[in-house]
Amino acid sequence: MTRRTDQLKLGAFLANSGHHVAAWRHPLAQADASLDFAHFRAIAETAERGKFDALFIADVVALWGHHHDALSRTARAEHFEPLTLMSALAAVTTHIGLIATATTSYNEPYHIARKFASLDHLSGGRAAWNLVTSVVSDEAWNFGREQHIDHGDRYQRAEEFHDVVKGLWDSWDDDAFVRDKASGQYFDPAKLHTLNHRGEHFAVRGPLNVARPPQGHPVLVQAGASPAGRTLAARVAEVIFASASDLADAQAFYQDIKARAADLGRDPDHIKILPGITPFIAESREQAQALFDEFQALIDPVLGLRLLADTLGEDIDLSGHDLDGPLPETPVGQRGSRRDKVLELAQKENLSIRQLYLRLAGGNPVIGTAADIADHFEAWFEARACDGFNVFFPYFPGGIEVFVDQVIPLLQERGLFRREYQGRTLRENLGLPRPANRFSRP
């Protein structure tokens, strides 16, 4: 396999005290970071110093889970609304992209088109929309529903939602606003376009009351792994956040998405696939492992059991079972689901209940020295398992500082990562084309 000539793309995941579920308890983390803007500003400045492509913030429009005893053992009960935080960070950064999550399940297309167009203007062309469909049941209850829209309908609605948003972003030609003081004409009416969309889920006239975004369209990000999610991602996504701990699985996902995109007439190089990864970095592998073990030891069993139940399903009652004993007999259902993979893992490695929830809570860690982390990045990149990584820092602020100071220089020395930003907009830095206005095409 020939060596790649492109370079890694890197996203920095913003997560209060850190990505690890017990990060807030560790001495290296800031426990009260959730609503501290100065904290997030410092992270953004460090990421920009490291030449990261983008900052990313996830979101759920509800309190995470109705099991408040478990929730009270995390720092996830409070967090900024993503677009509000990204708008503030736009004012204190210059180059780094700003990826905010917004669900299609409990928004309207006009709202999303207007907000992300505004963020793109505020940031000078650095906005990106992480398009999600809601899956947490608590979200439905906050919007007058007892349950979510069915899974298949949810994705069909999301596709139409996406199409409407992109159509609204094309409401104006790039040069529509002439602002001619002499003639008194502010915009050219011939360069204004009304969408007049009427579909199965939405009826939206338009036009948008924000000029066309600097990027044409803010970058589209998606993370679907189900068959419906992959179909949507291959059609609309320009950045895909993936979940893979195994190189072969990552390669298979990468090849599948790129092939689907090509079949749809898209250029596969215009989709950047970024698996999530959590680096634990120290001067030696032994110290890095010790650091990881420190974080794992802070996971309260109440929280650990909740994480396990969320994966295995509410029908599995682990109360009264010895945490250091095996899982009770649980049948494996549909092969390939996350639940069944966890059950198979427990059986294959003979894991206790505690070991299993610790494995789940640990996520996808890479543990070692800065050189070990750089080696891992290079190996996956060159094996065409990814186009870069969405980096989940286990704790803030130190986790990203160590990465930027120690790992980034190694990637730069190997020619795998930029030394300076090449472009002004997020699209330019990601190597993505600026879309033409559908109404202005010859």
C-alpha positions in Angstrom: 0.0 0.0 0.0 1.4 3.4 -1.0 2.1 6.0 1.6 -0.6 8.7 1.9 0.2 12.2 0.6 -2.5 13.9 2.6 -2.3 14.8 6.3 -4.3 13.9 9.4 -7.4 15.9 10.4 -7.9 16.4 14.1 -10.9 17.4 16.2 -10.8 18.3 19.9 -13.8 17.1 21.9 -15.0 19.5 24.6 -16.3 17.8 27.7 -16.4 19.9 30.9 -13.8 18.4 33.2 -12.8 15.8 30.6 -14.2 12.9 28.6 -13.7 10.3 31.3 -16.9 9.8 33.2 -15.2 10.3 36.5 -12.7 13.0 35.4 -14.2 15.7 37.7 -13.0 13.7 40.7 -9.3 13.5 39.7 -6.8 16.0 41.0 -5.7 16.9 37.5 -9.2 18.0 36.4 -11.2 21.1 37.2 -14.3 19.9 38.9 -16.4 23.1 38.4 -15.6 23.5 34.7 -19.0 22.9 33.2 -20.2 26.5 33.1 -16.8 28.2 33.3 -16.2 30.1 30.0 -12.6 30.9 30.9 -12.0 27.1 31.1 -13.4 26.5 27.6 -11.6 29.5 26.2 -8.2 28.1 27.5 -9.0 24.8 25.9 -9.8 26.4 22.6 -6.6 28.5 22.6 -4.5 25.4 23.4 -6.2 23.5 20.5 -5.6 26.3 18.1 -2.0 26.5 19.2 -1.8 22.8 18.3 -3.3 23.6 14.9 -6.4 21.4 15.4 -8.9 21.5 12.7 -11.9 21.9 14.9 -13.5 21.9 18.3 -16.5 19.7 18.8 -19.2 19.6 21.4 -21.9 16.9 21.7 -25.4 17.5 23.1 -28.5 15.9 24.4 -31.5 18.1 25.0 -32.4 16.6 28.3 -30.9 15.7 31.6 -28.8 12.6 30.9 -31.0 9.7 32.1 -33.7 9.7 34.8 -31.5 7.7 37.2 -30.5 10.7 39.2 -28.4 8.7 41.7 -26.0 7.6 39.0 -26.1 11.0 37.3 -25.1 12.7 40.6 -21.8 10.9 40.4 -20.9 12.6 37.1 -20.3 16.1 35.9 -22.8 15.7 33.1 -25.9 17.3 34.6 -25.0 20.8 33.5 -23.4 22.1 30.3 -23.6 24.9 27.9 -25.9 24.8 24.9 -23.5 24.1 22.0 -24.3 27.0 19.6 -24.2 29.5 22.4 -20.7 28.3 23.6 -19.4 28.1 20.0 -20.5 31.6 19.3 -18.6 32.9 22.3 -15.5 30.8 21.3 -15.7 32.3 17.8 -14.9 35.7 19.3 -11.7 34.5 21.0 -10.3 32.2 18.2 -9.1 32.8 14.7 -8.5 29.6 12.8 -10.1 26.6 14.5 -13.4 25.2 13.3 -16.5 25.1 15.6 -18.6 22.0 15.4 -21.9 22.2 17.3 -24.4 19.4 17.7 -28.1 20.0 16.9 -30.8 17.4 16.7 -33.2 17.2 13.7 -35.7 15.5 16.0 -36.6 18.5 18.1 -35.7 21.5 16.0 -37.1 23.1 12.8 -35.0 23.5 9.7 -35.4 27.3 9.5 -34.0 27.6 13.1 -31.0 25.5 12.3 -30.2 27.1 9.0 -30.4 30.6 10.5 -28.3 29.8 13.6 -25.5 28.0 11.7 -25.4 30.6 9.0 -25.0 33.2 11.8 -22.2 31.2 13.4 -20.5 30.9 10.1 -20.6 34.7 9.7 -19.5 35.4 13.3 -16.5 33.1 12.9 -15.5 34.1 9.4 -16.3 30.7 7.9 -15.5 28.2 10.6 -18.9 26.7 11.5 -20.0 23.0 11.2 -23.2 21.3 12.1 -23.1 17.9 13.7 -26.4 16.5 12.5 -28.0 14.0 14.9 -31.3 12.3 15.5 -32.3 12.0 19.1 -32.0 8.6 20.8 -32.3 9.4 24.6 -35.9 8.8 25.6 -35.8 11.8 28.1 -35.5 14.2 25.1 -39.0 13.2 23.8 -40.6 14.1 27.2 -39.2 17.6 26.9 -41.0 18.2 23.6 -44.5 16.9 24.3 -43.9 13.3 23.2 -44.0 10.0 25.1 -41.4 8.5 22.8 -39.3 9.3 19.9 -40.3 9.0 16.2 -39.7 5.5 15.0 -36.0 4.9 14.0 -36.6 4.6 10.3 -38.9 7.6 10.2 -36.4 9.5 12.3 -33.7 9.2 9.6 -36.1 9.9 6.7 -37.1 13.1 8.6 -33.5 13.9 9.1 -32.7 13.6 5.4 -35.5 16.0 4.5 -34.5 18.3 7.3 -30.9 18.4 5.9 -32.2 19.1 2.4 -34.3 22.0 3.6 -31.4 23.6 5.6 -29.1 23.4 2.7 -31.7 24.9 0.4 -32.2 27.8 2.9 -28.5 28.4 2.9 -28.8 29.1 -0.8 -31.4 31.8 -0.3 -29.0 34.4 -1.5 -26.3 34.6 -4.2 -22.9 35.3 -2.8 -23.0 38.8 -4.2 -26.6 39.6 -3.6 -25.9 42.3 -1.0 -24.6 45.3 -3.1 -25.2 47.9 -0.4 -24.9 50.7 -2.9 -25.3 54.0 -1.0 -25.4 56.1 -4.2 -28.3 54.2 -5.8 -30.0 53.4 -2.5 -30.1 49.6 -3.3 -29.1 47.4 -0.4 -29.6 44.0 -2.2 -30.3 42.8 -5.7 -33.8 41.2 -5.7 -32.8 39.1 -8.7 -30.3 37.3 -6.5 -32.8 36.4 -3.8 -34.2 32.8 -4.0 -37.3 31.4 -2.3 -37.1 27.7 -1.5 -40.8 26.9 -1.4 -40.2 23.4 0.0 -43.1 21.1 0.6 -42.3 17.5 1.5 -43.5 14.7 3.7 -42.3 16.2 6.9 -41.8 19.9 6.3 -43.3 22.9 4.5 -40.8 25.8 4.4 -41.2 28.7 2.1 -38.1 30.7 2.9 -36.0 32.7 2.1 -33.5 32.8 5.0 -32.9 36.3 6.5 -29.2 35.8 6.8 -26.8 36.2 3.8 -25.2 33.1 2.3 -22.6 31.8 4.7 -18.9 32.4 4.0 -18.4 28.7 3.4 -21.5 28.5 1.2 -22.7 25.8 3.5 -21.3 25.2 7.0 -19.5 21.8 7.1 -21.9 18.8 7.6 -20.8 16.3 10.3 -22.6 13.0 11.1 -22.0 10.0 13.2 -24.5 7.3 12.2 -23.3 3.7 12.5 -26.5 1.9 11.9 -27.5 0.9 8.3 -29.8 4.0 8.1 -27.1 6.1 9.7 -24.5 5.0 7.2 -26.8 5.7 4.3 -27.4 9.2 5.6 -23.8 9.8 6.3 -22.7 8.6 2.8 -25.2 11.0 1.2 -24.8 14.2 3.2 -21.8 14.1 5.6 -18.4 15.8 5.0 -17.0 14.7 8.3 -18.0 11.4 10.0 -17.3 10.7 13.6 -16.8 7.0 13.9 -16.5 4.6 16.8 -13.9 1.8 16.4 -11.4 0.2 18.8 -10.3 -2.5 16.3 -8.2 -1.7 13.2 -9.9 -4.2 11.0 -13.4 -2.9 12.0 -12.2 0.7 11.3 -10.9 -0.3 7.9 -14.2 -2.0 7.0 -16.2 1.0 8.1 -13.9 3.4 6.2 -14.1 1.3 3.0 -17.9 0.9 3.3 -18.6 4.7 3.7 -16.2 5.7 0.9 -17.7 3.1 -1.5 -21.3 4.2 -0.6 -20.3 7.8 -1.3 -18.7 6.9 -4.7 -21.9 5.0 -5.6 -23.9 8.2 -4.9 -21.6 10.1 -7.3 -19.6 11.9 -4.5 -15.8 12.2 -4.3 -14.8 9.9 -1.4 -11.9 12.3 -0.6 -14.6 14.9 0.3 -15.6 12.8 3.3 -13.3 12.8 6.3 -13.7 9.9 8.7 -12.5 10.5 12.2 -12.7 7.7 14.8 -12.9 8.8 18.5 -9.8 8.1 20.6 -8.9 8.8 24.2 -5.1 9.2 24.9 -3.6 8.7 28.3 -0.1 10.0 28.0 2.9 9.9 30.4 6.7 9.7 30.3 6.6 5.9 30.3 4.0 3.2 29.5 3.9 2.1 33.1 3.1 5.7 34.2 0.5 6.1 31.5 -1.2 2.8 32.6 -1.1 4.0 36.2 -2.8 7.3 35.2 -5.5 5.3 33.4 -6.0 3.1 36.4 -6.4 6.1 38.7 -9.3 7.4 36.6 -10.9 4.0 36.4 -10.7 3.6 40.2 -12.8 6.8 40.6 -15.9 5.3 38.9 -18.6 4.8 41.5 -20.2 1.3 41.3 -23.7 3.0 41.2 -22.5 4.8 38.0 -20.8 1.8 36.6 -23.9 -0.4 36.9 -26.0 2.3 35.3 -23.6 2.5 32.3 -23.8 -1.3 32.0 -27.6 -1.3 32.2 -27.8 1.4 29.6 -26.0 -0.9 27.2 -27.5 -4.2 28.2 -31.1 -3.0 28.6 -33.5 -2.3 31.4 -34.6 -5.9 31.4 -31.3 -7.0 33.0 -31.4 -6.5 36.7 -27.9 -6.7 38.3 -28.9 -5.6 41.8 -27.9 -8.2 44.4 -25.2 -9.7 42.2 -21.6 -9.8 43.3 -19.8 -7.0 41.4 -16.7 -9.3 41.2 -18.7 -12.2 40.0 -19.8 -13.1 36.5 -22.8 -11.6 34.7 -26.0 -13.6 35.2 -27.0 -15.7 32.2 -28.2 -13.4 29.5 -29.1 -14.6 26.0 -27.4 -13.0 23.0 -30.0 -11.6 20.6 -29.3 -10.0 17.3 -25.7 -10.5 16.3 -23.7 -7.3 15.7 -25.6 -5.0 18.1 -23.6 -3.2 20.7 -25.4 -5.0 23.4 -24.5 -8.4 22.0 -20.9 -7.4 21.4 -20.7 -6.5 25.1 -22.2 -9.8 26.1 -19.8 -11.7 23.9 -16.9 -9.8 25.3 -17.9 -10.7 28.8 -18.2 -14.4 27.9 -15.0 -14.5 25.8 -12.8 -12.9 28.4 -14.7 -14.2 31.5 -15.2 -10.6 32.8 -16.8 -9.9 36.1 -19.6 -7.3 36.3 -17.1 -4.7 37.6 -14.5 -5.5 35.0 -17.2 -5.2 32.3 -18.5 -1.8 33.4 -14.9 -0.5 33.7 -14.3 -1.7 30.2 -17.3 0.2 29.0 -16.4 3.4 30.9 -12.9 3.3 29.6 -14.1 3.9 26.1 -11.4 3.6 23.4 -8.2 4.5 25.3 -4.7 4.5 23.8 -2.3 4.3 26.7 1.4 5.1 26.5 4.1 7.7 25.8 3.7 10.5 23.3 5.6 8.4 20.8 3.2 5.5 21.3 0.2 7.8 20.6 1.9 9.2 17.5 2.7 5.6 16.3 -1.0 4.6 16.8 -2.2 7.7 14.8 0.3 7.0 12.0 -0.5 3.2 11.8 -4.3 3.8 11.5 -3.9 6.7 9.1 -1.5 4.8 6.8 -3.7 1.7 7.0 -6.6 3.7 5.6 -8.7 3.1 8.7 -9.3 6.9 9.1 -8.5 10.3 7.8 -7.7 11.6 11.3 -9.1 11.4 14.8 -11.7 13.0 17.0 -9.6 13.3 20.2 -11.4 12.8 23.5 -9.1 14.2 26.2 -9.7 12.3 29.5 -9.2 15.4 31.6 -8.9 19.1 31.2 -7.0 21.3 31.0 -3.8 19.2 31.3 -4.9 16.4 28.9 -4.9 18.6 25.8 -1.8 20.6 26.9 0.3 17.4 27.1 -1.1 16.3 23.7 -0.3 19.6 22.0 3.2 19.9 23.6 4.3 16.3 23.1 2.3 14.5 20.4 1.7 17.2 17.9 5.4 18.0 17.4 6.0 14.2 16.7 3.2 14.2 14.1 4.6 17.3 12.5 8.1 15.9 12.3 6.8 12.8 10.5 5.0 15.0 8.0 1.6 13.7 9.2 0.2 17.0 10.5 0.3 20.7 9.5 2.6 23.2 11.1 0.4 26.1 10.1 -3.2 26.5 9.0 -3.4 26.5 5.3 -6.7 28.2 4.9 -9.1 30.8 6.3 -12.2 28.7 6.6 -12.8 25.2 8.1 -13.6 23.9 4.6 -10.2 25.1 3.3 -8.4 23.5 6.2 -10.2 20.2 5.8 -9.6 20.2 2.0 -13.3 20.4 1.2 -14.8 22.2 -1.8 -17.1 25.2 -1.4 -20.5 24.2 -2.7 -22.1 26.2 -5.5 -25.5 27.8 -5.0 -28.1 25.5 -6.4 -30.1 28.5 -7.8 -27.1 30.1 -9.5 -25.8 27.1 -11.3 -25.6 27.6 -15.1 
